[in-house]
Amino acid sequence: MLDHVSDVTDTDPFEKREKKKNRRAELFQFMTKYADEFSDLGQRINFFSENFMVEEWLRKSGNPLKLTVARFQGLKIFLLIIGFISGVLAVLIGLPFSQYMLVFNPVLGYFLPIILIRREVKKTPASD
């Protein structure tokens, strides 16, 4: 009986990590699909992230996510919209400080990709 239970319950310890990686990849693929839709708008609204700056950041960071400049700009706009929607939902639910979330979530959504890519640039050794 113990042999049967051990055979049935035998799990791979790395299986959980693989599932987590697959979920992250699916989420990123979902986000980039919508980021492509907003890429034109993102290239026109490019405060603190001009196209030439983004291209340089992606090059210096090694571009670990294989983003294009257009997709990066669209990702900022997509996350801004997601931040606004989450802020509106917080107000509707009545969470504490939700009126601040209505303002800060979109700002955080817009600046988060910029902050993350610039952090990657600082982490990578300078090759110039």
N, C-alpha and C positions, 0 to 999 in steps of 0.2 A: 504494500500500500504506500509506503514512503517513497519507493522508486517512482510509482505512478504520479504522486503529488509533485515530486521534484521535476519530473519530465513535463508535467502540465504547466507548472509555474515557472519554468526556466525562462528567464528573460535576458535579453542582451542589455548590458548597462549603457551601451552607446546608442541604443535605439531611441531613447528619450531625447538625446541631443540631436539626433538626425531629424526627428519629428519637429523639434523646435526650430532647427535651421530651415526645414521645408516651410514651416509656417511663416517665418521671417521672409523667406524668398517670395512666397505667395503674396504676402502683404506688400512687399516692395514692388512686385510686378503690378499689383492692383493700383498702387499709388502712381507709378510711372505711366500707367495707361491714361490716367486722368491728368497727369502732369503734361503729357503730350498735348492734350486738348487745350490747356491753358498756356502753352509755350509762346504763342504769339503775343498774348496779353502780357505775359511775364517779361518778354523782351522789351516791351514799351514801358512797363512800370519796373524800373530797375534801380530804385534808390539803394545806395550803398553797395551796389553790385552791378557795375557796368559790364557789358558783355566781354570786353577785353580783360577786365579784372577776373571775371569768373573763369575765362579760358586759362589764364595764368594760374589761378588757384587749382584748377583741375589738373593742370600739367604738373605743378609742383607737388601736389599731394599724391601723384601716381594714379589718380582717378580710380580708386578701389571699387566703386560701384558702376563704373563704365558709363558715366553720365555725359551727355552732350551739354553744351551751353544752353541750348533751347530747352532741353528737358529740365535742367537745373532751375532755369528761370520759371518754368511752368510749375515745378514742384513748390517753389515759394508761394505762388498764387494759390495753388491747391491747398497747401497747409494753412494759408491765411483764411480761406473759406471754411475749412474744417474748424479752425479756431473760432471763427465767428459763430458757426452753428453750435459748437459746444458751449460757447458763452450764452447764446440764446436759450439753449436747453437748460443751462444752470439757472438762468433767470426764471424760466417757466417752472422748474422744479422748486425753486425757492431756496437754493443753497446759500449759506452765508457768504457774504462778499461777492455775490454773483454779478452785481453791477460792475465791479472791477474786472471780473473775468470776461465780461462782454467786451472790454477794451483790451485787456492784456493778452487774452488767448490769441486773437488774430495777430497782434504784434509779435508774440512769441512764435506763432506759426510762420510768419514771414521771415523772421530773423534766425530761426533755428537752423535751417540749412546753411546760411552764411556763417554762423558761428561754428558749426560742425566742420565745414570744409576748411575754414581758416585754422581751426585747431589741428586738423590733419596736416595742413601745410607746415605748421610750426613743429609738429612731431617728426616729420620726415627730415632727414639730413639734407642740407643744401648741396645740390649738385652743380650749381653755377659757379 
